[in-house]
Every structure is written in structure tokens, then in C-alpha cells.
Amino acid sequence: MDYWVIWLILAVVLGVAEIFTLTTALGLLGGAALITSVAAALGLPLPLQCLVFAAAMVAGMVVVRPIARRHLMPPPPDRRFGVQALVGRSAYVLSEVTGRDGRVRIGGEEWSARAYDETLVIPAGAVVDVIEIEGATALVYPRD
């Protein structure tokens, strides 16, 4: 049996094993075996095939594995996304904000707003802090 076939069989076996483990390690080994299969089909001798396998494996570990780990790991708990990322940011009042309605600009976007303290009336032009987001409405409080 030719070496390229053996490398190809090894690549398929490692690829199937990766499907069941989802660790990326076996997939990287399978990719290295696939690259080595191509090298063997081109007629490289066995010692050079092993060198190609080792180089492909190291390249996969150095280049591909950090990228895969970054995509598989959940973000840290302190990183907020979507509208929750707006909480704590400052906003500019576009039209008077009361306990019922108003408009603010948060990070270049215009939002409907209400005063966090319903008794407050915040004039246009004031700078406020976003305390909470309720649906599409920002609850704001004036800066001191």
C-alpha cells in the first residue's frame, strides 16, 4: 500500500474522531495528515513526509488552535453585548427628558428616554448617564 493512502486513511480517521470529541486537536492532526498525504503522493520519501507532518502539525497548533479556542470559549462575564453594553455610558439630551418621555443620543444613535427618577425634568443639552435600558427606552439620570 502506498504511503499517501495510509496518510489519507489516518486523516479520515482523525477527522471522524474530531467530530466526536470537538477538541480541535484531532482535527489539526487530521489536517496535518492530509497535507502529508499530498506530499507523499508527490513522491517525497518517508523521512521528509514525517517532517512535513511535524511542520503542518506545529503550524496548525501555532496558527489555527488559538483562533479556534477564541471562538469556542465564552466571553468573559464582564463583557456586555447589545443594549446592555449601553448601561453606564453617557448620553446627550436632545429633547427634554421627563418621567414619561424624551430623546437622547447614545454613542451616535438616537434613543427614546425617560428620567430614572420620575420627578426629574432634564433639559435639552444636558449630559446624562444611562442607568438602565427597558425595551427601546433608556432610563437616564443627570450627571452632577
ZAMAR-295394 format. One record per residue: residue number from 1; x negated, z, y negated of N, C-alpha, C, O in turn. Coordinates in steps of 0.02 Angstrom, whole numbers. Example, Ala and Ser with C-alpha at 12.3 -4.5 7.8 and 13.67 -1.06 7.14 Angstrom:
BEGIN
[r 1,[-660,390,284],[-615,390,225],[-660,390,165],[-712,423,166]]
[r 2,[-642,354,112],[-684,357,53],[-645,394,-2],[-670,402,-57]]
END
This chain:
BEGIN
[r 1,[-43,0,59],[0,0,0],[-45,0,-62],[-95,36,-64]]
[r 2,[-28,-39,-111],[-67,-44,-172],[-59,20,-214],[-8,54,-210]]
[r 3,[-112,34,-253],[-111,94,-294],[-56,92,-348],[-27,143,-364]]
[r 4,[-43,33,-375],[7,30,-428],[76,49,-402],[117,77,-439]]
[r 5,[90,35,-338],[154,54,-308],[158,130,-300],[210,161,-313]]
[r 6,[102,159,-280],[100,232,-272],[112,266,-340],[150,314,-345]]
[r 7,[78,241,-392],[88,269,-459],[160,260,-482],[189,305,-514]]
[r 8,[189,203,-467],[258,190,-486],[307,237,-450],[353,263,-481]]
[r 9,[295,247,-385],[337,294,-347],[330,365,-377],[379,401,-384]]
[r 10,[268,384,-393],[256,450,-423],[293,456,-490],[321,509,-505]]
[r 11,[292,403,-530],[326,403,-595],[401,412,-586],[433,450,-622]]
[r 12,[430,378,-537],[503,383,-524],[520,453,-500],[569,483,-523]]
[r 13,[481,480,-454],[494,547,-427],[490,599,-483],[532,644,-489]]
[r 14,[438,594,-525],[432,641,-581],[488,633,-632],[512,682,-660]]
[r 15,[509,571,-644],[564,559,-689],[629,589,-665],[667,618,-703]]
[r 16,[642,581,-600],[703,611,-571],[699,687,-573],[748,721,-587]]
[r 17,[640,715,-558],[632,788,-562],[642,813,-633],[669,867,-643]]
[r 18,[621,774,-683],[631,793,-753],[705,797,-770],[725,840,-810]]
[r 19,[745,753,-742],[817,754,-755],[847,822,-735],[893,847,-767]]
[r 20,[821,850,-681],[849,914,-657],[818,975,-691],[850,1028,-692]]
[r 21,[758,969,-718],[726,1028,-748],[731,1030,-824],[735,1084,-853]]
[r 22,[733,972,-857],[738,968,-930],[683,1007,-966],[696,1041,-1016]]
[r 23,[621,1004,-941],[566,1040,-972],[520,996,-1012],[478,1022,-1049]]
[r 24,[526,932,-1008],[485,879,-1038],[416,873,-1006],[384,822,-1013]]
[r 25,[394,925,-969],[328,922,-938],[326,870,-883],[280,829,-880]]
[r 26,[375,871,-839],[377,822,-785],[389,752,-811],[364,703,-783]]
[r 27,[427,746,-864],[439,681,-895],[374,652,-924],[362,592,-919]]
[r 28,[334,695,-954],[269,673,-981],[223,651,-924],[187,602,-931]]
[r 29,[223,688,-870],[182,669,-812],[208,603,-783],[168,560,-764]]
[r 30,[273,594,-780],[302,532,-755],[283,473,-800],[269,419,-775]]
[r 31,[284,484,-866],[264,431,-912],[190,413,-903],[172,355,-906]]
[r 32,[149,464,-893],[78,451,-881],[68,412,-817],[25,368,-813]]
[r 33,[106,429,-765],[102,393,-702],[125,321,-710],[97,276,-679]]
[r 34,[176,310,-751],[200,242,-763],[147,200,-799],[136,142,-782]]
[r 35,[115,230,-849],[61,195,-884],[3,180,-836],[-26,126,-839]]
[r 36,[-12,227,-793],[-65,217,-744],[-46,163,-693],[-90,127,-669]]
[r 37,[18,158,-677],[41,105,-632],[26,37,-662],[6,-9,-626]]
[r 38,[37,30,-726],[22,-34,-760],[-53,-47,-758],[-74,-104,-747]]
[r 39,[-93,5,-770],[-165,-3,-768],[-189,-22,-698],[-234,-63,-691]]
[r 40,[-158,7,-647],[-176,-10,-578],[-156,-81,-561],[-191,-116,-525]]
[r 41,[-99,-103,-587],[-76,-171,-575],[-123,-222,-608],[-129,-279,-585]]
[r 42,[-156,-201,-662],[-204,-245,-695],[-271,-248,-658],[-314,-288,-675]]
[r 43,[-279,-206,-606],[-339,-209,-564],[-393,-159,-579],[-449,-167,-555]]
[r 44,[-378,-106,-617],[-429,-55,-629],[-444,-17,-565],[-399,-6,-525]]
[r 45,[-507,3,-555],[-523,42,-495],[-494,113,-499],[-475,135,-553]]
[r 46,[-489,146,-443],[-457,212,-438],[-487,264,-487],[-448,300,-518]]
[r 47,[-553,269,-495],[-579,319,-543],[-554,306,-615],[-539,353,-651]]
[r 48,[-551,242,-634],[-526,227,-701],[-450,239,-705],[-425,257,-759]]
[r 49,[-415,229,-651],[-343,245,-650],[-331,319,-663],[-287,338,-700]]
[r 50,[-372,360,-631],[-366,433,-642],[-383,451,-714],[-352,495,-743]]
[r 51,[-432,415,-742],[-449,427,-812],[-392,407,-858],[-377,442,-907]]
[r 52,[-360,350,-843],[-302,328,-883],[-245,379,-877],[-213,395,-926]]
[r 53,[-233,404,-816],[-181,455,-805],[-195,517,-847],[-150,543,-880]]
[r 54,[-258,541,-845],[-276,601,-883],[-268,589,-958],[-243,632,-994]]
[r 55,[-290,532,-981],[-285,517,-1053],[-212,512,-1075],[-194,537,-1128]]
[r 56,[-171,479,-1035],[-100,472,-1052],[-65,540,-1050],[-22,554,-1091]]
[r 57,[-85,582,-1003],[-55,648,-998],[-74,691,-1059],[-31,725,-1088]]
[r 58,[-136,689,-1078],[-159,728,-1136],[-126,701,-1200],[-104,740,-1242]]
[r 59,[-122,635,-1206],[-90,606,-1265],[-16,627,-1269],[9,641,-1323]]
[r 60,[17,628,-1212],[87,649,-1211],[95,722,-1231],[141,740,-1267]]
[r 61,[49,764,-1206],[53,835,-1222],[38,848,-1296],[68,892,-1327]]
[r 62,[-7,810,-1324],[-27,821,-1394],[24,790,-1443],[38,819,-1495]]
[r 63,[51,731,-1425],[93,695,-1472],[168,707,-1458],[205,726,-1503]]
[r 64,[189,696,-1397],[261,696,-1381],[289,766,-1373],[344,780,-1396]]
[r 65,[253,810,-1340],[280,876,-1324],[298,917,-1386],[352,948,-1387]]
[r 66,[257,919,-1439],[278,957,-1499],[342,928,-1530],[384,966,-1555]]
[r 67,[349,863,-1530],[409,832,-1557],[470,851,-1515],[522,869,-1542]]
[r 68,[462,848,-1450],[518,865,-1405],[536,939,-1412],[595,956,-1412]]
[r 69,[487,982,-1416],[502,1054,-1424],[538,1069,-1489],[583,1111,-1491]]
[r 70,[518,1033,-1542],[551,1044,-1607],[624,1025,-1604],[666,1056,-1636]]
[r 71,[640,973,-1565],[709,951,-1560],[750,993,-1510],[811,996,-1516]]
[r 72,[717,1024,-1462],[753,1064,-1412],[763,1136,-1435],[811,1168,-1413]]
[r 73,[720,1161,-1478],[725,1231,-1500],[779,1237,-1553],[784,1195,-1597]]
[r 74,[820,1290,-1550],[870,1300,-1602],[835,1321,-1667],[781,1349,-1665]]
[r 75,[867,1306,-1724],[835,1326,-1788],[834,1402,-1795],[875,1436,-1765]]
[r 76,[787,1427,-1834],[785,1500,-1845],[851,1524,-1876],[883,1486,-1912]]
[r 77,[870,1586,-1862],[934,1611,-1887],[939,1614,-1963],[994,1614,-1990]]
[r 78,[882,1617,-1998],[885,1622,-2070],[896,1554,-2104],[906,1551,-2164]]
[r 79,[893,1500,-2066],[902,1433,-2094],[977,1416,-2092],[1006,1413,-2038]]
[r 80,[1006,1405,-2150],[1078,1390,-2153],[1088,1316,-2167],[1047,1284,-2200]]
[r 81,[1143,1290,-2141],[1159,1219,-2148],[1228,1211,-2178],[1268,1258,-2179]]
[r 82,[1241,1151,-2203],[1308,1135,-2229],[1324,1176,-2291],[1281,1192,-2331]]
[r 83,[1388,1193,-2296],[1411,1230,-2356],[1382,1300,-2358],[1376,1329,-2413]]
[r 84,[1365,1329,-2301],[1337,1397,-2302],[1269,1398,-2335],[1247,1451,-2358]]
[r 85,[1235,1341,-2339],[1170,1338,-2374],[1179,1345,-2449],[1131,1359,-2485]]
[r 86,[1240,1335,-2474],[1253,1340,-2546],[1261,1412,-2569],[1252,1427,-2628]]
[r 87,[1277,1456,-2523],[1287,1527,-2541],[1221,1555,-2567],[1169,1549,-2534]]
[r 88,[1224,1586,-2625],[1164,1615,-2656],[1132,1570,-2707],[1088,1592,-2744]]
[r 89,[1152,1507,-2711],[1123,1461,-2759],[1157,1470,-2827],[1211,1500,-2832]]
[r 90,[1125,1444,-2878],[1155,1448,-2945],[1196,1385,-2957],[1185,1333,-2926]]
[r 91,[1244,1391,-3002],[1288,1335,-3019],[1299,1335,-3094],[1292,1386,-3128]]
[r 92,[1318,1277,-3120],[1332,1267,-3191],[1407,1257,-3199],[1435,1214,-3165]]
[r 93,[1439,1296,-3243],[1511,1292,-3252],[1527,1231,-3295],[1504,1224,-3352]]
[r 94,[1568,1186,-3267],[1589,1125,-3303],[1652,1137,-3343],[1658,1115,-3400]]
[r 95,[1700,1171,-3313],[1762,1190,-3348],[1776,1263,-3332],[1759,1287,-3278]]
[r 96,[1808,1296,-3378],[1820,1368,-3373],[1842,1389,-3303],[1887,1359,-3274]]
[r 97,[1810,1441,-3278],[1825,1467,-3211],[1862,1532,-3218],[1840,1579,-3252]]
[r 98,[1920,1535,-3186],[1961,1596,-3186],[1971,1618,-3113],[1939,1590,-3067]]
[r 99,[2014,1666,-3103],[2029,1688,-3035],[2071,1637,-2997],[2082,1645,-2937]]
[r 100,[2094,1585,-3032],[2137,1534,-3000],[2103,1467,-2992],[2111,1435,-2940]]
[r 101,[2065,1444,-3042],[2034,1378,-3038],[1976,1371,-3085],[1960,1416,-3124]]
[r 102,[1943,1313,-3081],[1886,1297,-3123],[1843,1245,-3087],[1857,1227,-3030]]
[r 103,[1791,1221,-3121],[1746,1171,-3093],[1674,1192,-3107],[1658,1214,-3161]]
[r 104,[1631,1184,-3056],[1560,1199,-3063],[1519,1142,-3033],[1544,1103,-2992]]
[r 105,[1456,1138,-3053],[1409,1090,-3024],[1357,1129,-2984],[1321,1171,-3012]]
[r 106,[1355,1116,-2918],[1307,1149,-2874],[1261,1095,-2846],[1283,1052,-2808]]
[r 107,[1198,1098,-2865],[1149,1051,-2837],[1168,978,-2847],[1157,937,-2802]]
[r 108,[1197,960,-2903],[1214,891,-2917],[1283,870,-2894],[1304,813,-2907]]
[r 109,[1320,914,-2861],[1388,899,-2838],[1439,942,-2875],[1426,1000,-2889]]
[r 110,[1495,912,-2890],[1549,947,-2925],[1594,981,-2874],[1617,949,-2826]]
[r 111,[1607,1045,-2884],[1649,1084,-2839],[1705,1118,-2878],[1698,1134,-2937]]
[r 112,[1761,1128,-2843],[1813,1171,-2872],[1788,1242,-2863],[1751,1257,-2817]]
[r 113,[1808,1285,-2909],[1782,1354,-2907],[1835,1404,-2929],[1883,1387,-2963]]
[r 114,[1825,1465,-2907],[1864,1523,-2929],[1815,1579,-2942],[1762,1583,-2912]]
[r 115,[1835,1623,-2988],[1794,1682,-3001],[1800,1730,-2943],[1855,1742,-2918]]
[r 116,[1744,1757,-2921],[1744,1805,-2865],[1784,1867,-2884],[1821,1895,-2843]]
[r 117,[1776,1888,-2946],[1817,1942,-2974],[1874,1909,-3011],[1863,1877,-3063]]
[r 118,[1936,1916,-2987],[1993,1879,-3014],[2008,1896,-3087],[2045,1859,-3120]]
[r 119,[1982,1951,-3113],[1995,1969,-3182],[1948,1935,-3231],[1960,1936,-3292]]
[r 120,[1895,1904,-3206],[1846,1872,-3250],[1868,1803,-3272],[1903,1767,-3236]]
[r 121,[1848,1784,-3333],[1855,1716,-3358],[1785,1694,-3378],[1755,1724,-3423]]
[r 122,[1759,1643,-3345],[1691,1620,-3357],[1694,1556,-3397],[1724,1507,-3374]]
[r 123,[1665,1554,-3457],[1670,1495,-3500],[1628,1436,-3475],[1580,1446,-3437]]
[r 124,[1646,1376,-3497],[1607,1316,-3480],[1537,1324,-3509],[1528,1351,-3564]]
[r 125,[1487,1300,-3473],[1418,1304,-3495],[1381,1364,-3468],[1320,1368,-3475]]
[r 126,[1417,1411,-3437],[1384,1471,-3410],[1350,1454,-3344],[1367,1405,-3310]]
[r 127,[1301,1495,-3326],[1268,1489,-3261],[1294,1545,-3217],[1297,1603,-3237]]
[r 128,[1314,1526,-3156],[1343,1574,-3109],[1307,1571,-3043],[1270,1524,-3029]]
[r 129,[1317,1621,-3002],[1291,1622,-2933],[1349,1610,-2885],[1404,1636,-2894]]
[r 130,[1336,1570,-2834],[1386,1558,-2782],[1384,1617,-2734],[1333,1630,-2702]]
[r 131,[1440,1652,-2729],[1444,1711,-2686],[1470,1693,-2617],[1447,1720,-2566]]
[r 132,[1517,1646,-2615],[1550,1629,-2551],[1580,1559,-2558],[1593,1536,-2613]]
[r 133,[1590,1526,-2501],[1624,1461,-2500],[1686,1470,-2457],[1682,1490,-2399]]
[r 134,[1745,1454,-2486],[1808,1456,-2449],[1836,1386,-2448],[1864,1363,-2498]]
[r 135,[1830,1353,-2392],[1853,1284,-2387],[1812,1240,-2433],[1751,1233,-2423]]
[r 136,[1844,1210,-2483],[1809,1167,-2532],[1804,1201,-2600],[1794,1168,-2651]]
[r 137,[1811,1267,-2600],[1809,1304,-2663],[1752,1355,-2662],[1743,1392,-2613]]
[r 138,[1712,1355,-2715],[1657,1402,-2721],[1682,1463,-2758],[1713,1458,-2811]]
[r 139,[1669,1521,-2731],[1683,1584,-2765],[1619,1604,-2801],[1567,1613,-2770]]
[r 140,[1624,1610,-2868],[1564,1619,-2909],[1569,1684,-2949],[1623,1711,-2961]]
[r 141,[1510,1707,-2971],[1505,1767,-3012],[1453,1753,-3066],[1401,1724,-3051]]
[r 142,[1467,1772,-3129],[1419,1756,-3183],[1353,1793,-3175],[1350,1849,-3149]]
[r 143,[1300,1760,-3197],[1235,1793,-3197],[1231,1841,-3256],[1261,1829,-3309]]
[r 144,[1194,1894,-3246],[1187,1944,-3301],[1138,1921,-3352],[1126,1956,-3401]]
END
